[in-house]
Amino acid sequence: MKRLIERSRSVGEVLRWVTQNPGKVSASHYPIALHKLGQLLQQQPGPPVGAGDGRGPAGQVLEQPEFHALCQAIVSGCAKFDNFSIVNCLYAAAALGLPGESPLVRVLEDESRSRLGRFNQKDVSMVFSSEANNKALEAIFSSQLFYENRQERFIRSMAEWLPRKAENLTPYTMALIAKYVARHRLREPRLLDTIANFLLKRGEQLDSKVIQKLVFPFSRMNYRPSNHGELFPKLEAILEQKAGSSPLATVNILMSMFQLSHFPQTVLHQVFSPGFITNVMSSPYALIVRRYLSLLDAAVELEFREYSGPRLDPRYRVLMFEHALTADEANRKYSYKGLVAEALRQLVGEECYRQDEVLPPGYCTDFLLWINRSGTVLPLSRVPAASRAPPASSPVTMSLRSSVLALTSDLQVVLSVNDKWHYCQNSDILVGSRAMRDRHLRLLGYCLVQLPYTELEKVSGIEEA
């Protein structure tokens, strides 16, 4: 039957094979028949299938009783079809140009959504590109299977057509896409610019919690969207209006903008105001906001020296992080940090470096060393008190620059092991939080030495390390 369908030379021949031999037609034959119909119709003159006016060969096919019988057979039996047949029928129906409201497409879409948890990655991608409407995108990006797996090639193809469909998407659907892109560190400029344009057009109608989800991919991927000249001032104006309505979201948005080296002065006046601070400190998320505000305050000190507005009261300053990041802990077994630690131990001795040292304003460093100008690594126990970084338990001081007073002849060195997850996917660009950490450590006076995983993965054995 498969060969007979594929060798058919006319639409009528395809329909006759399928409808007149029901006992010999299996689920796998239906997508083949739909695909073949699409190929044959492409070869005929006249309006394309789905043109809606019923004229020409395509429209005539949709009106034929045999075609209706074919569609009805699929509708009646699709609950028993295997996943491959369901996906391919939907893909073929989309290629054929059947309207989304047709019974065949509706039934196939419903059946696909009910099976998303059992689909493999290729199936999900085909469903995604077949449906490509708001309801379908929402269902697919809500799928745990899709969310947990990186679909790079699919995201690249989506970047081609999403700009044309973005206006019809809901903020919820766009936020799901943004969350997925950020989770998998997919630095796809066209897709990120589409999110940015959506935000620019819809920003006033969105609440702060949705805005923070749409903004996060930019800072995560260390990417300034092409419309940032318009978008950032627009976000500032929105935050001025809504800063108090959702304090945590406001601080998250500010953090994203800071990571991209953009510092909205008027919003900072509000965020560091007594009223905002009082409101935050009485909320259930007081600690996390204090951490973020402490880091924002440190960033102002280091990077926004011309700012002259209110600052965070020293009573509320805490370390942003007190230990290694969750991602670093979770990926410890894949990290090159253990290799570097053993190499350092053999090379300079354990008394000459510290591992996982937390430095104000709360950055966990991989390795900290003290080296003189001639290149000798000195025992850290002999670092003079005046040039030591404050202990992690001490409050973050007002002037962070004075916290590192390296001696004229010596350098404090941070050795940074940049593992794969510290970079955007398939890129040598550090994610935004890591890039800001590096900027701040340099501004604090540390000499930063980078060890990228691309170099470490070439190392063979401890001697090379």
Phi, psi and omega per residue, in radians:
M1 nan -0.714 3.130
K2 -1.019 -0.798 -3.141
R3 -1.146 -0.694 -3.129
L4 -1.084 -0.759 3.137
I5 -1.121 -0.819 -3.076
E6 -1.159 -0.475 -3.128
R7 -1.568 -0.052 -3.125
S8 -1.043 2.485 -3.092
R9 -1.869 -0.041 3.135
S10 -2.573 2.817 3.097
V11 -1.065 -0.760 -3.126
G12 -1.052 -0.660 -3.136
E13 -1.139 -0.749 3.115
V14 -1.044 -0.836 -3.082
L15 -1.140 -0.617 3.124
R16 -1.165 -0.789 -3.141
W17 -1.003 -0.746 -3.026
V18 -1.365 -0.748 -3.012
T19 -1.479 -0.421 -3.083
Q20 -1.667 -0.051 3.137
N21 -2.265 0.955 -3.033
P22 -1.016 -0.545 -3.118
G23 -1.215 -0.382 -3.096
K24 -1.770 -0.003 -3.099
V25 -1.718 2.159 3.085
S26 -1.858 3.059 -3.103
A27 -1.002 -0.651 -3.077
S28 -1.209 -0.307 -3.120
H29 -1.367 -0.444 -3.068
Y30 -1.146 -0.833 3.101
P31 -1.106 -0.562 3.100
I32 -1.113 -0.738 3.131
A33 -1.128 -0.772 3.130
L34 -1.102 -0.729 3.103
H35 -1.083 -0.781 -3.128
K36 -1.107 -0.705 3.076
L37 -1.028 -0.753 3.131
G38 -1.077 -0.729 3.130
Q39 -1.112 -0.790 -3.115
L40 -1.142 -0.681 -3.135
L41 -1.193 -0.550 3.104
Q42 -1.126 -0.454 -3.095
Q43 -1.473 -0.139 -3.086
Q44 -1.802 2.539 3.102
P45 -1.242 2.855 3.093
G46 2.005 3.028 -3.141
P47 -1.036 2.568 3.120
P48 -1.192 2.815 3.061
V49 -1.046 2.434 3.135
G50 1.528 0.093 -3.140
A51 -1.159 -0.452 2.968
G52 1.636 -0.107 -3.108
D53 -1.798 -0.108 3.067
G54 1.355 -0.024 -3.124
R55 -1.473 2.774 3.032
G56 1.363 3.040 -3.077
P57 -1.033 -0.706 -3.093
A58 -1.073 -0.889 -3.139
G59 -1.067 -0.617 -3.140
Q60 -1.161 -0.632 3.121
V61 -1.080 -0.772 -3.119
L62 -1.079 -0.413 -3.125
E63 -1.547 -0.218 -3.041
Q64 -1.234 2.416 3.113
P65 -1.009 -0.640 -3.135
E66 -1.106 -0.648 3.133
F67 -1.206 -0.695 3.075
H68 -1.081 -0.665 3.123
A69 -1.141 -0.688 3.095
L70 -1.081 -0.822 3.137
C71 -1.081 -0.728 -3.115
Q72 -1.144 -0.629 3.115
A73 -1.115 -0.689 3.114
I74 -1.192 -0.778 3.140
V75 -1.043 -0.757 -3.079
S76 -1.212 -0.604 -3.013
G77 -1.819 -0.097 -2.946
C78 -1.141 -0.429 3.117
A79 -1.092 -0.418 -3.139
K80 -1.716 -0.069 -3.133
F81 -1.209 2.667 2.988
D82 -1.306 2.877 -3.081
N83 -1.001 -0.732 -3.098
F84 -1.036 -0.752 -3.118
S85 -1.189 -0.710 3.117
I86 -1.044 -0.883 -3.091
V87 -1.093 -0.763 -3.100
N88 -1.240 -0.559 3.034
C89 -1.118 -0.758 -3.140
L90 -1.139 -0.739 3.133
Y91 -1.099 -0.750 -3.139
A92 -1.177 -0.671 3.113
A93 -1.100 -0.673 3.112
A94 -1.165 -0.740 3.137
A95 -1.155 -0.565 3.128
L96 -1.254 -0.371 3.096
G97 1.587 0.337 3.122
L98 -1.127 2.393 -3.111
P99 -1.142 2.599 -3.097
G100 -1.055 -0.453 -3.110
E101 -1.532 -0.012 3.136
S102 -1.173 2.542 -3.105
P103 -0.963 -0.684 -3.109
L104 -1.068 -0.863 -3.105
V105 -1.145 -0.722 -3.115
R106 -1.078 -0.788 -3.124
V107 -1.138 -0.739 -3.140
L108 -1.141 -0.697 3.112
E109 -1.133 -0.766 3.137
D110 -1.089 -0.746 3.141
E111 -1.141 -0.671 3.128
S112 -1.124 -0.781 -3.132
R113 -1.080 -0.679 -3.114
S114 -1.192 -0.334 -3.101
R115 -1.863 0.060 -3.030
L116 -0.906 -0.689 -3.132
G117 -1.117 -0.316 -3.104
R118 -1.849 -0.072 -3.133
F119 -1.342 2.568 2.968
N120 -1.462 3.073 -3.024
Q121 -1.071 -0.709 -3.131
K122 -1.122 -0.727 3.119
D123 -1.051 -0.803 -3.123
V124 -1.057 -0.752 -3.137
S125 -1.072 -0.733 -3.130
M126 -1.171 -0.707 3.090
V127 -1.077 -0.784 -3.111
F128 -0.995 -0.880 -3.084
S129 -1.292 -0.360 3.098
S130 -1.332 -0.754 -3.053
E131 -1.428 -1.087 3.031
A132 0.884 0.610 2.997
N133 -2.095 3.048 -3.004
N134 -1.039 -0.817 -3.092
K135 -1.113 -0.704 -3.130
A136 -1.198 -0.775 3.129
L137 -1.050 -0.719 3.132
E138 -1.087 -0.769 -3.128
A139 -1.129 -0.727 -3.072
I140 -1.248 -0.785 -3.123
F141 -1.286 -0.245 3.029
S142 -1.495 -0.208 -3.125
S143 -1.217 2.217 -3.138
Q144 -1.102 -0.635 3.126
L145 -1.060 -0.830 -3.121
F146 -1.178 -0.732 -3.075
Y147 -1.088 -0.629 -3.050
E148 -1.459 -0.197 -3.103
N149 -2.020 2.428 -3.104
R150 -1.475 2.169 -3.118
Q151 -2.009 1.270 -3.014
E152 -1.116 -0.845 -3.093
R153 -1.121 -0.655 3.122
F154 -1.153 -0.724 3.121
I155 -1.105 -0.657 3.103
R156 -1.112 -0.707 3.128
S157 -1.235 -0.615 3.114
M158 -1.104 -0.600 3.139
A159 -1.083 -0.388 3.132
E160 -1.259 -0.734 -3.016
W161 -1.843 -0.294 -3.093
L162 -1.034 -0.676 3.135
P163 -0.959 -0.570 -3.129
R164 -1.321 -0.403 -3.060
K165 -1.841 -0.135 -2.983
A166 -1.022 -0.636 -3.093
E167 -1.077 -0.444 -3.098
N168 -1.611 -0.011 -3.138
L169 -1.526 2.639 3.056
T170 -1.457 2.736 3.062
P171 -0.978 -0.615 -3.140
Y172 -1.083 -0.793 3.137
T173 -1.130 -0.764 3.140
M174 -1.115 -0.621 3.103
A175 -1.163 -0.624 3.075
L176 -1.103 -0.739 3.109
I177 -1.105 -0.769 3.135
A178 -1.066 -0.723 3.139
K179 -1.104 -0.721 -3.137
Y180 -1.140 -0.806 -3.132
V181 -1.067 -0.727 -3.133
A182 -1.190 -0.753 -3.114
R183 -1.002 -0.742 -3.060
H184 -1.676 0.138 3.054
R185 0.946 0.775 -3.082
L186 -1.582 1.728 -3.076
R187 -1.499 1.310 -3.130
E188 -1.800 1.748 -3.010
P189 -0.945 -0.733 -3.094
R190 -1.119 -0.672 3.134
L191 -1.225 -0.754 3.117
L192 -1.114 -0.682 3.104
D193 -1.168 -0.559 3.084
T194 -1.143 -0.746 3.084
I195 -1.085 -0.727 -3.134
A196 -1.119 -0.710 3.122
N197 -1.180 -0.673 3.065
F198 -1.047 -0.761 -3.131
L199 -1.157 -0.690 3.134
L200 -1.115 -0.710 -3.091
K201 -1.353 -0.595 -2.991
R202 -1.873 -0.060 -2.953
G203 -0.853 -0.770 -3.079
E204 -1.101 -0.498 -3.093
Q205 -1.516 -0.102 -3.048
L206 -1.718 2.566 3.040
D207 -1.477 2.914 -3.021
S208 -1.073 -0.563 -3.103
K209 -1.165 -0.620 3.091
V210 -1.299 -0.710 3.141
I211 -1.033 -0.734 -3.119
Q212 -1.077 -0.612 3.130
K213 -1.221 -0.607 -3.136
L214 -1.356 -0.493 -3.124
V215 -1.425 -0.548 -3.008
F216 -0.945 -0.721 -3.129
P217 -1.013 -0.536 -3.125
F218 -1.138 -0.825 -3.140
S219 -1.267 -0.662 3.120
R220 -1.006 -0.762 -3.117
M221 -1.615 0.109 3.109
N222 0.941 0.838 -3.011
Y223 -2.229 2.114 3.022
R224 -1.536 2.017 -3.112
P225 -1.079 2.731 -3.059
S226 -1.097 -0.390 -3.141
N227 -1.731 0.353 -3.025
H228 -1.059 -0.465 3.105
G229 -1.066 -0.568 3.066
E230 -1.621 -0.707 -3.001
L231 -1.164 -0.812 -3.062
F232 -1.097 -0.806 3.054
P233 -1.056 -0.615 3.111
K234 -1.121 -0.749 3.122
L235 -1.125 -0.679 3.092
E236 -1.026 -0.816 -3.127
A237 -1.089 -0.694 3.130
I238 -1.155 -0.756 -3.138
L239 -1.121 -0.628 3.089
E240 -1.014 -0.667 -3.120
Q241 -1.342 -0.599 -2.945
K242 -2.028 0.187 -3.019
A243 -0.956 -0.722 -3.053
G244 -1.447 -0.270 -3.040
S245 -1.271 -0.527 3.111
S246 -2.560 1.446 -3.016
P247 -0.985 -0.721 -3.112
L248 -1.134 -0.743 3.114
A249 -1.107 -0.708 3.119
T250 -1.041 -0.799 -3.131
V251 -1.166 -0.649 3.084
N252 -1.092 -0.745 3.122
I253 -1.121 -0.755 3.092
L254 -1.039 -0.739 3.139
M255 -1.054 -0.740 3.106
S256 -1.067 -0.749 -3.129
M257 -1.184 -0.668 3.098
F258 -1.103 -0.707 3.137
Q259 -1.094 -0.459 3.084
L260 -1.642 0.269 3.100
S261 1.058 0.661 3.036
H262 -2.092 2.218 -3.008
F263 -2.156 1.716 -3.109
P264 -1.343 1.811 -2.986
Q265 -1.101 -0.803 -3.059
T266 -1.134 -0.609 3.119
V267 -1.224 -0.629 3.097
L268 -1.084 -0.661 3.077
H269 -0.981 -0.724 -3.129
Q270 -1.253 -0.798 -3.041
V271 -1.152 -0.585 3.130
F272 -1.633 0.145 3.134
S273 -1.318 2.650 -3.141
P274 -0.980 -0.675 -3.119
G275 -1.093 -0.788 -3.137
F276 -1.133 -0.777 -3.114
I277 -1.095 -0.774 3.127
T278 -1.053 -0.766 3.123
N279 -1.052 -0.764 -3.106
V280 -1.171 -0.768 -3.046
M281 -1.169 -0.316 3.110
S282 -1.697 0.103 -3.097
S283 -1.680 2.825 -3.127
P284 -1.192 -0.315 3.140
Y285 -1.840 0.562 -3.070
A286 -1.031 -0.742 -3.049
L287 -1.142 -0.799 -3.114
I288 -1.136 -0.664 3.122
V289 -1.185 -0.650 3.077
R290 -1.056 -0.717 3.112
R291 -1.071 -0.820 -3.120
Y292 -1.149 -0.756 3.131
L293 -1.104 -0.634 3.114
S294 -1.116 -0.711 3.116
L295 -1.224 -0.687 3.081
L296 -1.073 -0.722 3.134
D297 -1.114 -0.721 3.088
A298 -1.116 -0.697 3.134
A299 -1.123 -0.662 3.077
V300 -1.059 -0.789 -3.138
E301 -1.058 -0.683 -3.043
L302 -1.548 -0.638 -2.959
E303 -2.045 -0.276 -3.058
F304 -2.181 1.069 -2.998
R305 -1.115 -0.441 -3.100
E306 -1.379 -0.121 3.126
Y307 -1.164 2.334 -3.091
S308 -2.222 0.236 -3.106
G309 -1.519 -2.914 -3.136
P310 -1.124 2.689 3.123
R311 -2.177 2.985 -3.138
L312 -1.220 2.260 3.099
D313 -1.000 2.263 -3.115
P314 -0.928 -0.469 3.130
R315 -1.068 -0.471 -3.045
Y316 -1.716 -0.008 -3.095
R317 -1.317 2.307 3.071
V318 -2.394 2.971 3.055
L319 -1.306 2.392 3.132
M320 -1.057 -0.853 3.085
F321 -2.223 2.446 3.126
E322 -1.795 -0.109 -3.141
H323 -2.756 -3.073 -3.112
A324 -1.035 2.636 3.134
L325 -1.122 2.693 -3.125
T326 -1.000 -0.747 -3.130
A327 -1.070 -0.687 3.131
D328 -1.183 -0.673 3.098
E329 -1.146 -0.761 -3.094
A330 -1.155 -0.572 -3.084
N331 -1.766 0.300 -3.048
R332 -0.924 -0.708 -3.076
K333 -1.217 -0.285 3.111
Y334 -1.726 -0.002 -3.040
S335 -1.468 2.651 3.057
Y336 -1.555 0.073 -3.075
K337 -1.102 -0.654 3.132
G338 -1.099 -0.726 3.097
L339 -1.071 -0.798 -3.133
V340 -1.138 -0.698 -3.140
A341 -1.075 -0.777 3.138
E342 -1.158 -0.695 3.107
A343 -1.097 -0.742 3.106
L344 -1.124 -0.706 -3.122
R345 -1.050 -0.758 -3.134
Q346 -1.293 -0.524 -3.039
L347 -1.439 -0.803 -3.030
V348 -2.121 -0.217 -3.134
G349 1.604 2.621 -3.041
E350 -1.128 -0.432 -3.111
E351 -1.338 -0.121 -3.055
C352 -1.830 0.113 3.050
Y353 -2.664 2.719 3.008
R354 -2.113 2.447 3.129
Q355 -1.852 2.501 3.088
D356 0.996 0.702 3.087
E357 -1.365 2.286 3.103
V358 -1.654 2.147 -3.123
L359 -1.942 2.483 3.063
P360 -1.012 2.479 0.177
P361 -1.535 0.355 3.090
G362 2.195 0.681 3.132
Y363 -1.843 2.200 3.090
C364 -1.436 2.127 3.135
T365 -1.749 2.598 -3.125
D366 -1.240 -0.918 3.132
F367 -2.502 2.426 3.115
L368 -2.092 2.241 3.140
L369 -2.295 2.838 3.117
W370 -2.200 2.063 -3.002
I371 -2.249 2.383 3.088
N372 -1.539 3.043 -3.009
R373 -1.110 -0.397 -3.141
S374 -1.487 -0.029 3.072
G375 1.651 0.137 3.119
T376 -1.450 2.289 3.089
V377 -1.466 2.152 -3.053
L378 -1.781 2.629 3.078
P379 -1.071 2.327 -3.098
L380 -1.166 -0.382 3.115
S381 -1.138 -0.317 -3.101
R382 -1.722 0.064 3.101
V383 -1.122 2.170 3.125
P384 -1.029 2.536 -3.113
A385 -0.959 -0.632 -3.079
A386 -1.139 -0.437 -3.086
S387 -1.882 0.104 3.105
R388 -1.407 2.565 2.983
A389 -1.232 2.534 3.098
P390 -1.026 2.552 3.103
P391 -1.082 2.706 -3.082
A392 -1.053 -0.450 -3.074
S393 -1.415 -0.245 -3.097
S394 -1.405 2.700 3.112
P395 -1.122 2.661 3.083
V396 -1.293 2.141 -3.071
T397 -1.319 2.871 -3.116
M398 -1.078 -0.834 -3.103
S399 -1.790 1.717 -3.115
L400 -1.183 -0.498 -3.119
R401 -1.058 -0.566 -3.108
S402 -1.419 -0.066 -3.098
S403 -1.337 -0.332 3.089
V404 -2.114 1.822 3.137
L405 -2.015 1.316 -3.096
A406 -1.084 2.462 3.120
L407 -1.157 2.724 -3.074
T408 -0.954 -0.649 -3.037
S409 -1.689 -0.067 -3.021
D410 -2.167 2.805 3.091
L411 -2.264 2.428 2.920
Q412 -1.684 2.267 -3.027
V413 -2.025 2.314 2.973
V414 -1.836 2.091 3.079
L415 -1.660 2.055 -2.996
S416 -1.926 2.008 3.084
V417 -1.557 1.858 -3.107
N418 -1.649 1.717 3.138
D419 -1.379 3.059 -2.999
K420 -1.011 -0.700 -3.071
W421 -1.328 -0.065 3.052
H422 -1.457 -0.105 -3.127
Y423 -1.986 2.730 2.939
C424 -1.097 2.674 -3.053
Q425 -1.030 2.296 3.118
N426 0.938 0.751 -3.040
S427 -2.598 2.784 3.031
D428 -1.781 0.309 3.130
I429 -1.675 2.122 3.121
L430 -1.163 2.560 3.058
V431 -1.104 2.754 -2.968
G432 -1.012 -0.717 -3.108
S433 -1.148 -0.671 3.131
R434 -1.215 -0.703 3.136
A435 -1.119 -0.707 3.123
M436 -1.186 -0.694 3.070
R437 -0.967 -0.796 -3.116
D438 -1.136 -0.721 3.093
R439 -1.022 -0.813 -3.070
H440 -1.174 -0.700 3.120
L441 -1.084 -0.692 3.101
R442 -1.143 -0.749 3.132
L443 -1.150 -0.444 3.088
L444 -1.346 -0.158 3.084
G445 1.853 0.007 3.129
Y446 -1.392 2.595 2.984
C447 -1.584 2.105 -3.028
L448 -1.796 2.157 3.115
V449 -1.991 2.076 -3.066
Q450 -1.613 2.350 3.026
L451 -2.099 1.559 -3.107
P452 -1.270 2.570 -3.108
Y453 -1.053 -0.490 -3.131
T454 -1.106 -0.513 3.076
E455 -1.479 -0.707 -3.093
L456 -1.162 -0.547 -3.118
E457 -1.233 -0.247 3.093
K458 -1.471 -0.246 -3.060
V459 -1.258 2.354 3.112
S460 -2.067 1.804 3.083
G461 1.503 2.888 -3.025
I462 -1.222 -0.530 3.139
E463 -1.107 -0.781 3.100
E464 -1.124 -0.688 3.131
A465 -1.046 nan nan
